Amino acid sequence: MAPSGLKAVVGEKILNGVIKSVKKDGEWKVLIVDHMGMRILSSCCKMSDILAMGVTIVEDIDKRRERICSLEAIYFIAPVQKSVRALINDFKDVGFTYKAAHIFFTEPCPDELFTEIGRSRVAKVAKTLKEVNIAFLPCESQVFSLDDPTSLYSFYGLKPNENKDKMIENLAEQIATLCDTLKEYPAVRYRKGPEENARLAEEVYRRLTAHKADNPSMGEGPDKARTQLLIVDRGFDPISPILHELTFQAMAYDLLDIKQDIYMYQTTGIGDSKEREVLLNEDDDLWVQLRHMHIADVTKKVTELLRTFCESKRMCTDNANIKDLSQMLKKMPQYQKDLSMYSTHLHLAEACMKKFKASLDKLCEVEQDLVMGATPDGEPLKDAMKSIVPVLLNNELEAYDKIRIILLYIFHKKKGITEENLAKLIQHANIQAESNIITNLENLGCNIIAGGRNAGKTLPERKERTGSTYDLSRWTPIIKDVMENVIDDKLDKQQWPFIADPAPINTTQTAVSARFGHWHKNKSPPEYRTGPRLIIFVIGGVAHSEMRSAYEVTRATDGKWEVLIGSSHVLTPTSFLNDLKTLDQVPNPDC
Amino acid sequence: MLERLQTISEDHEDEELEFNGPEYDADKVTLSQQAVIFENSSAIDEVLKEAQFIRKEISLLQLEVERMCMQNERFGTSVRRLTLLKKDCDSIAKGVQQRAEALYVRLQDLGKMSSQLEEKEGPNSAVSRIARTQYDTLTHAFRAVMSDYSKAEEKQKNTCRTRIQRQASIMGTDITDEQLDVLVDKGGEGWAELSQSLQPQAARTCRMAFCEIKSRHEQLVELEARLKEVHELFLQMAVLVEEQGSLLNNIEVHMHRTQEHVDQINDHIKKAVQYKKKNPFLQCCPCLPLVSMLTPLYGSK
């Protein structure tokens, strides 16, 4: 199944709008990217895609490169000084590095840099020069990232980014390119409270208006006037990024060491046992099916699917399990792709369960009681301290797990806890070295120390949710309530003000014929999705459970709305705690 | 935007001329770029030509596989002229197989070329990386086509099987999956067994069904034989995939494996060209070709 949503939109825009647009039959080209260009490209295109469009080699603009003068070059770079200088350098000396240049910037190029290029010899060899307006990464079909893991520090650190204005402008521009790519002109809203939310929202509005002037088709279409863009801060829901989640994707990224979406495991294939590296992304159909499922259902589902697969291919095995897979592979190597897929997910699920059973089952019970304020039977939690002390005293648990429990206890207390109580807890847990993680959360506006600087701030009231869930998965991210409220038009305008009054919504429905006028629906480009979108940007990082909520809410509207969520980067509990740790440190002057 | 850039460029040139006056302008001299730079282009051209040929062959193979699918559809759903249709199916499928095998050999040759280039020019040189990338993506594309072929043959197999079982049950005999397996494995003998078990029952009235079963049984036997032949090819490809690793197609991983270009030889030639430019003899006496020829020789040591 081809990727849909954001990945498809951006992939199509790059493959057709950039690479194919300069393709000439019989001629190959060199593609040169800087860091941002490479990240964007890699997130939605594969080597085979770009080779099919006439690119024969991909180079890094920041590395010294060999001259290839018989080929023309496509530059896909951000309009920043470093990349522009490198571009100019390629054509500075007498011998040009490439035959000609086709330049594509990820966002609008500032005037000074543009003039610099104009005055250089690049102007003579440039055959194309465009701004494509893609300055974000499409991580998933409904999740985007701005690829900046330092963002939490930039906003909430001890010495927050001195160029905070410039940083907010850059962020706003990136978010505006997202809307531009999707042809949306949303009404911008922000959570009232932290001043960064309002500033970012204003700047986004300014940039959006500038983009709309160049691209009037943004926001046009039936129902598009209802599209909204929400700016929210991480401190709004500090629970979701630290809670132990038991859905496949969230759990795997939390418990296992998965970097850059690459999962490594040991397995036997046709050859001997060796380490396999697998990319967990939407090209893997099975991953898309399983990633939001509860772990208890995952192993069941994969085994069932594998059995059906084996039966349909008439491979006689009694139990289709991991060990038999290499046998099957030898007998029917043409199914290598499918068999590897099953193997990967069986291993992944097994690895998660192993870690869970080792130490986490008791922990998750306590966590869920704390965040729900009640036991699975509905009994309100009476003595929270009693339930967390055995966890804190357990020497087999890691420091970060203990910190997570302490934080969840503090949030359960709603008004924060006293300094002495905090000190006691830290002592029980023996985590003095990491204790600043807890207090640093105050920088995000969370109420940690009772009567401290965030006194009076509380987490929002929650919706009542009925419906059966697993006992260890009762928590829903707070953002899900917000998503549902926006869609029902019930989101409080005082707490979530608009930057500009939204356009009046045309409530009269134009008559739509059932027979005629739908011919275009099969052929419309991927970004032209009728129906409004809700785009949410979280300052400081987005958690996997919140990403999952976007899909769940979208599905619940039966496709009428599409919810997109994103941030500067995607969090895992460990990375979030690591980020928090640095908040009270002075930035390294050398960086 | 390009026009804007070019306007700036022209304005800038006019400015420069005003300030500097007519001088020896590096831009205006078309130097002997040929001698200095086109060292890698013929090797690259060769690789690209071969890659383009293989790429075209793969798309032709894809078309043949699609043709095979369509023909299979017709064979699968029709009730008349089965022998004729079967012959067409078989010939297309055999054609696909032969083409695939020839293409695989050519691909392997490209792989060898790529390894040789890596040894000769180093794995980091542009031409080796171009060759390696082309080889990797072409293998990927070839595998995809072969996967489609395999799926088509599987589908055909299943269609034949269900048809046989259905026709047999119409004639009054039920054949289970396992029995059918055995009958197919036995080939011609299997047909003899099958026809005997069917014969006594209303063979005359169900002549058509009888003929169909015969035809499809033959088809199955041939299919199985073809699949056995191509099994070795699939096995080799699977081994290759395991060795290459599944991250091959990922752009970021691909780029991290590339290192900085160590540009020793070219640096010297650059310097030589600069010396030539600054050569006082050239500037006042352009008719001294001898001197200009000697300088690069000294520079490249």
HADDOCK unambig.tbl for C-alpha pairs under 7 A between the chains (distance, minus, plus):
assign (segid A and resid 38 and name CA) (segid B and resid 252 and name CA) 6.61 0.50 0.50
assign (segid A and resid 39 and name CA) (segid B and resid 252 and name CA) 6.95 0.50 0.50
assign (segid A and resid 42 and name CA) (segid B and resid 250 and name CA) 6.53 0.50 0.50
assign (segid A and resid 42 and name CA) (segid B and resid 251 and name CA) 5.01 0.50 0.50
assign (segid A and resid 42 and name CA) (segid B and resid 252 and name CA) 5.60 0.50 0.50
assign (segid A and resid 46 and name CA) (segid B and resid 249 and name CA) 5.53 0.50 0.50
assign (segid A and resid 46 and name CA) (segid B and resid 250 and name CA) 5.55 0.50 0.50
assign (segid A and resid 46 and name CA) (segid B and resid 251 and name CA) 5.98 0.50 0.50
assign (segid A and resid 47 and name CA) (segid B and resid 249 and name CA) 5.08 0.50 0.50
assign (segid A and resid 47 and name CA) (segid B and resid 250 and name CA) 6.24 0.50 0.50
assign (segid A and resid 47 and name CA) (segid B and resid 251 and name CA) 5.70 0.50 0.50
assign (segid A and resid 48 and name CA) (segid B and resid 137 and name CA) 5.23 0.50 0.50
assign (segid A and resid 48 and name CA) (segid B and resid 249 and name CA) 6.54 0.50 0.50
assign (segid A and resid 56 and name CA) (segid B and resid 130 and name CA) 5.98 0.50 0.50
assign (segid A and resid 56 and name CA) (segid B and resid 134 and name CA) 7.00 0.50 0.50
assign (segid A and resid 57 and name CA) (segid B and resid 130 and name CA) 5.62 0.50 0.50
assign (segid A and resid 63 and name CA) (segid B and resid 260 and name CA) 5.26 0.50 0.50
assign (segid A and resid 64 and name CA) (segid B and resid 260 and name CA) 5.15 0.50 0.50
assign (segid A and resid 64 and name CA) (segid B and resid 261 and name CA) 5.24 0.50 0.50
assign (segid A and resid 65 and name CA) (segid B and resid 260 and name CA) 6.57 0.50 0.50
assign (segid A and resid 65 and name CA) (segid B and resid 261 and name CA) 5.14 0.50 0.50
assign (segid A and resid 66 and name CA) (segid B and resid 126 and name CA) 6.51 0.50 0.50
assign (segid A and resid 66 and name CA) (segid B and resid 261 and name CA) 5.91 0.50 0.50
assign (segid A and resid 68 and name CA) (segid B and resid 41 and name CA) 6.97 0.50 0.50
assign (segid A and resid 69 and name CA) (segid B and resid 37 and name CA) 6.99 0.50 0.50
assign (segid A and resid 69 and name CA) (segid B and resid 38 and name CA) 6.94 0.50 0.50
assign (segid A and resid 70 and name CA) (segid B and resid 41 and name CA) 5.92 0.50 0.50
assign (segid A and resid 95 and name CA) (segid B and resid 33 and name CA) 6.29 0.50 0.50
assign (segid A and resid 115 and name CA) (segid B and resid 8 and name CA) 6.78 0.50 0.50
assign (segid A and resid 118 and name CA) (segid B and resid 5 and name CA) 4.99 0.50 0.50
assign (segid A and resid 118 and name CA) (segid B and resid 6 and name CA) 6.57 0.50 0.50
assign (segid A and resid 118 and name CA) (segid B and resid 8 and name CA) 5.15 0.50 0.50
assign (segid A and resid 118 and name CA) (segid B and resid 9 and name CA) 4.78 0.50 0.50
assign (segid A and resid 119 and name CA) (segid B and resid 8 and name CA) 6.53 0.50 0.50
assign (segid A and resid 119 and name CA) (segid B and resid 9 and name CA) 5.10 0.50 0.50
assign (segid A and resid 119 and name CA) (segid B and resid 12 and name CA) 5.75 0.50 0.50
assign (segid A and resid 123 and name CA) (segid B and resid 5 and name CA) 6.20 0.50 0.50
assign (segid A and resid 123 and name CA) (segid B and resid 6 and name CA) 5.86 0.50 0.50
assign (segid A and resid 123 and name CA) (segid B and resid 9 and name CA) 6.14 0.50 0.50
assign (segid A and resid 128 and name CA) (segid B and resid 2 and name CA) 6.36 0.50 0.50
assign (segid A and resid 129 and name CA) (segid B and resid 1 and name CA) 6.17 0.50 0.50
assign (segid A and resid 129 and name CA) (segid B and resid 2 and name CA) 5.29 0.50 0.50
assign (segid A and resid 130 and name CA) (segid B and resid 1 and name CA) 6.70 0.50 0.50
assign (segid A and resid 270 and name CA) (segid B and resid 239 and name CA) 6.43 0.50 0.50
assign (segid A and resid 277 and name CA) (segid B and resid 246 and name CA) 6.72 0.50 0.50
assign (segid A and resid 277 and name CA) (segid B and resid 247 and name CA) 6.96 0.50 0.50
assign (segid A and resid 278 and name CA) (segid B and resid 246 and name CA) 6.30 0.50 0.50
assign (segid A and resid 278 and name CA) (segid B and resid 247 and name CA) 6.77 0.50 0.50
assign (segid A and resid 279 and name CA) (segid B and resid 247 and name CA) 6.89 0.50 0.50
assign (segid A and resid 333 and name CA) (segid B and resid 234 and name CA) 5.61 0.50 0.50
assign (segid A and resid 333 and name CA) (segid B and resid 235 and name CA) 5.35 0.50 0.50
assign (segid A and resid 333 and name CA) (segid B and resid 238 and name CA) 6.01 0.50 0.50
assign (segid A and resid 334 and name CA) (segid B and resid 147 and name CA) 6.40 0.50 0.50
assign (segid A and resid 334 and name CA) (segid B and resid 234 and name CA) 5.61 0.50 0.50
assign (segid A and resid 336 and name CA) (segid B and resid 238 and name CA) 6.60 0.50 0.50
